[in-house]
Amino acid sequence: QVQLVESGGGLMQAGGSLRLSCTASERTFSTSAMGWFRQVPGKEREFVAAVTWSPGSTYYADSVKGRFTISRDTAENTVYLQLNSLKPEDTAVYYCAAGRAGWSWSPMLRQVMLRQVSTYEYWGQGTQVTVSS
């Protein structure tokens, strides 16, 4: 059972920055991709960003592109999400997730699948990010 431990959330003013971390207990065949999602009460969990352990391809939601950066440290089994230029609408619980990126997926299919909650088997406990105006 892969465990994901997140850290780094908090309260920040609009325009500020935060860095979230997610450390996986292990990397397996079924956890070749890592993603960040966020959720606010009453809404569905939404995709934020994803990265593959190898070759380190990254994917972003349009709403965060250019402001957030996802990266990974393979030696530490850790994925980071750097949040810059924060906006009040970024306020949410942020979840780290691990899932399998199919080796046979086309680039287009990979773009679609890594944005789906159902692709990810393992989830962290969530960390709150609150952005004040």
LUMKOLVEX-736205 format. One record per residue (C-alpha): x, y, z; residue in three letters. Coordinates in nm, 4 decimals, always signed. Last residue first. Example, Ala and Ser with C-alpha at 12.3 -4.5 7.8 and 13.67 -1.06 7.14 Angstrom:
! LUMKOLVEX-736205
+----------+----------+----------+---------+
|        x |        y |        z | residuo |
+----------+----------+----------+---------+
|  +1.3670 |  -0.1060 |  +0.7140 |     SER |
|  +1.2300 |  -0.4500 |  +0.7800 |     ALA |
+----------+----------+----------+---------+
! end
This chain:
! LUMKOLVEX-736205
+----------+----------+----------+---------+
|        x |        y |        z | residuo |
+----------+----------+----------+---------+
|  -0.7597 |  +3.9076 |  -0.0795 |     SER |
|  -0.6811 |  +3.6066 |  +0.1354 |     SER |
|  -0.5512 |  +3.2804 |  -0.0056 |     VAL |
|  -0.6138 |  +2.9622 |  +0.1925 |     THR |
|  -0.4363 |  +2.6375 |  +0.1094 |     VAL |
|  -0.5417 |  +2.3366 |  +0.3137 |     GLN |
|  -0.3500 |  +2.0109 |  +0.2846 |     THR |
|  -0.4968 |  +1.6792 |  +0.1794 |     GLY |
|  -0.4784 |  +1.3306 |  +0.3281 |     GLN |
|  -0.2858 |  +1.1864 |  +0.0374 |     GLY |
|  -0.4351 |  +0.9751 |  -0.2351 |     TRP |
|  -0.3555 |  +0.6459 |  -0.4038 |     TYR |
|  -0.5242 |  +0.4897 |  -0.7046 |     GLU |
|  -0.5133 |  +0.7775 |  -0.9508 |     TYR |
|  -0.6585 |  +0.7455 |  -1.3000 |     THR |
|  -1.0142 |  +0.7899 |  -1.1669 |     SER |
|  -0.9482 |  +1.1520 |  -1.0712 |     VAL |
|  -0.8927 |  +1.2280 |  -1.4404 |     GLN |
|  -0.6428 |  +1.4871 |  -1.5625 |     ARG |
|  -0.3738 |  +1.2273 |  -1.6240 |     LEU |
|  -0.6116 |  +1.0495 |  -1.8603 |     MET |
|  -0.6691 |  +1.3372 |  -2.1005 |     VAL |
|  -0.3115 |  +1.4450 |  -2.1586 |     GLN |
|  -0.2041 |  +1.0797 |  -2.1695 |     ARG |
|  -0.4632 |  +1.0152 |  -2.4365 |     LEU |
|  -0.3173 |  +1.2945 |  -2.6491 |     MET |
|  +0.0393 |  +1.1737 |  -2.6015 |     PRO |
|  -0.0689 |  +0.8215 |  -2.6996 |     SER |
|  -0.1055 |  +0.5763 |  -2.4160 |     TRP |
|  +0.0862 |  +0.2500 |  -2.4475 |     SER |
|  +0.2923 |  +0.2964 |  -2.1309 |     TRP |
|  -0.0205 |  +0.3681 |  -1.9295 |     GLY |
|  +0.0409 |  +0.6329 |  -1.6664 |     ALA |
|  -0.0331 |  +0.4603 |  -1.3382 |     ARG |
|  -0.1466 |  +0.6519 |  -1.0342 |     GLY |
|  -0.0379 |  +0.8593 |  -0.7397 |     ALA |
|  -0.2290 |  +1.1472 |  -0.5830 |     ALA |
|  -0.1560 |  +1.4622 |  -0.3854 |     CYS |
|  -0.4543 |  +1.6544 |  -0.2601 |     TYR |
|  -0.4967 |  +2.0300 |  -0.2189 |     TYR |
|  -0.7785 |  +2.1570 |  -0.0013 |     VAL |
|  -0.8951 |  +2.4794 |  -0.1560 |     ALA |
|  -0.8255 |  +2.8514 |  -0.1932 |     THR |
|  -0.6912 |  +2.9090 |  -0.5441 |     ASP |
|  -0.9877 |  +3.1399 |  -0.6048 |     GLU |
|  -0.8305 |  +3.3909 |  -0.3662 |     PRO |
|  -0.5376 |  +3.4220 |  -0.6083 |     LYS |
|  -0.1785 |  +3.3097 |  -0.5686 |     LEU |
|  +0.0878 |  +3.4600 |  -0.7889 |     SER |
|  +0.3049 |  +3.1547 |  -0.7290 |     ASN |
|  +0.2245 |  +2.7991 |  -0.6195 |     LEU |
|  +0.5157 |  +2.5581 |  -0.6363 |     GLN |
|  +0.3916 |  +2.2003 |  -0.6349 |     LEU |
|  +0.6508 |  +1.9466 |  -0.5314 |     TYR |
|  +0.6781 |  +1.5723 |  -0.5772 |     VAL |
|  +0.8898 |  +1.3544 |  -0.3544 |     THR |
|  +1.0255 |  +1.0033 |  -0.3979 |     ASN |
|  +1.3488 |  +1.1397 |  -0.2438 |     GLU |
|  +1.5862 |  +1.0237 |  -0.5175 |     ALA |
|  +1.3233 |  +1.0862 |  -0.7835 |     THR |
|  +1.2805 |  +1.4506 |  -0.6899 |     ASP |
|  +0.9776 |  +1.5757 |  -0.8776 |     ARG |
|  +0.8438 |  +1.9018 |  -1.0160 |     SER |
|  +0.5133 |  +2.0809 |  -1.0572 |     ILE |
|  +0.5029 |  +2.4517 |  -1.1267 |     THR |
|  +0.2111 |  +2.6849 |  -1.0642 |     PHE |
|  +0.1616 |  +3.0351 |  -1.2047 |     ARG |
|  +0.2175 |  +2.9956 |  -1.5803 |     GLY |
|  -0.0571 |  +2.7376 |  -1.6127 |     LYS |
|  -0.2835 |  +2.7481 |  -1.3080 |     VAL |
|  -0.6295 |  +2.7916 |  -1.4599 |     SER |
|  -0.5328 |  +2.6051 |  -1.7767 |     ASP |
|  -0.4791 |  +2.2893 |  -1.5766 |     ALA |
|  -0.1242 |  +2.1674 |  -1.6035 |     TYR |
|  +0.0732 |  +1.8691 |  -1.7326 |     TYR |
|  +0.4389 |  +1.7805 |  -1.6831 |     THR |
|  +0.6641 |  +1.5178 |  -1.8377 |     SER |
|  +0.9318 |  +1.3926 |  -1.5997 |     GLY |
|  +1.0657 |  +1.1123 |  -1.8183 |     PRO |
|  +1.0083 |  +0.9209 |  -1.6014 |     SER |
|  +0.8435 |  +0.9998 |  -1.2679 |     TRP |
|  +0.5486 |  +1.1419 |  -1.4593 |     THR |
|  +0.4119 |  +1.4782 |  -1.3571 |     VAL |
|  +0.0635 |  +1.6124 |  -1.2939 |     ALA |
|  -0.1061 |  +1.9455 |  -1.2300 |     ALA |
|  -0.4263 |  +2.1030 |  -1.0986 |     VAL |
|  -0.7104 |  +1.8602 |  -1.1609 |     PHE |
|  -1.0409 |  +1.9277 |  -0.9903 |     GLU |
|  -1.2221 |  +1.7555 |  -0.7053 |     ARG |
|  -1.5900 |  +1.8185 |  -0.7430 |     GLU |
|  -1.7565 |  +2.1082 |  -0.5697 |     LYS |
|  -1.9653 |  +2.1480 |  -0.2565 |     GLY |
|  -1.6723 |  +2.2318 |  -0.0339 |     PRO |
|  -1.3591 |  +2.3214 |  -0.2298 |     VAL |
|  -1.1325 |  +2.0646 |  -0.3903 |     GLN |
|  -0.7855 |  +2.0517 |  -0.5306 |     ARG |
|  -0.5857 |  +1.8020 |  -0.7337 |     PHE |
|  -0.2157 |  +1.7373 |  -0.7591 |     TRP |
|  -0.0834 |  +1.4494 |  -0.9613 |     GLY |
|  +0.1863 |  +1.1875 |  -0.9616 |     MET |
|  +0.2456 |  +0.9408 |  -1.2412 |     ALA |
|  +0.4286 |  +0.6088 |  -1.2500 |     SER |
|  +0.2484 |  +0.4872 |  -0.9396 |     THR |
|  +0.1202 |  +0.1452 |  -1.0496 |     SER |
|  +0.4634 |  +0.0189 |  -1.1497 |     PHE |
|  +0.5858 |  +0.1119 |  -0.8047 |     THR |
|  +0.7458 |  +0.4020 |  -0.6247 |     ARG |
|  +0.7563 |  +0.3874 |  -0.2473 |     GLU |
|  +0.6443 |  +0.5688 |  +0.0666 |     SER |
|  +0.5533 |  +0.8681 |  -0.1483 |     ALA |
|  +0.6420 |  +1.2190 |  -0.0371 |     THR |
|  +0.4211 |  +1.5115 |  -0.1328 |     CYS |
|  +0.5369 |  +1.8692 |  -0.0958 |     SER |
|  +0.3500 |  +2.1966 |  -0.1362 |     LEU |
|  +0.5261 |  +2.5244 |  -0.1954 |     ARG |
|  +0.3584 |  +2.8563 |  -0.1282 |     LEU |
|  +0.3700 |  +3.1961 |  -0.2943 |     SER |
|  +0.2105 |  +3.5377 |  -0.2543 |     GLY |
|  +0.0059 |  +3.7453 |  -0.4934 |     GLY |
|  -0.3053 |  +3.7187 |  -0.2789 |     ALA |
|  -0.2151 |  +3.6807 |  +0.0845 |     GLN |
|  -0.1172 |  +3.3433 |  +0.2223 |     MET |
|  -0.2570 |  +3.0959 |  +0.4718 |     LEU |
|  -0.1179 |  +2.7458 |  +0.4844 |     GLY |
|  -0.0234 |  +2.4335 |  +0.2969 |     GLY |
|  +0.3255 |  +2.2911 |  +0.2960 |     GLY |
|  +0.2900 |  +1.9223 |  +0.3642 |     SER |
|  +0.1647 |  +1.6056 |  +0.2023 |     GLU |
|  +0.2274 |  +1.2425 |  +0.2915 |     VAL |
|  +0.1426 |  +0.9745 |  +0.0385 |     LEU |
|  +0.1262 |  +0.6092 |  +0.1324 |     GLN |
|  +0.1578 |  +0.3258 |  -0.1148 |     VAL |
|  +0.0000 |  +0.0000 |  +0.0000 |     GLN |
+----------+----------+----------+---------+
! end
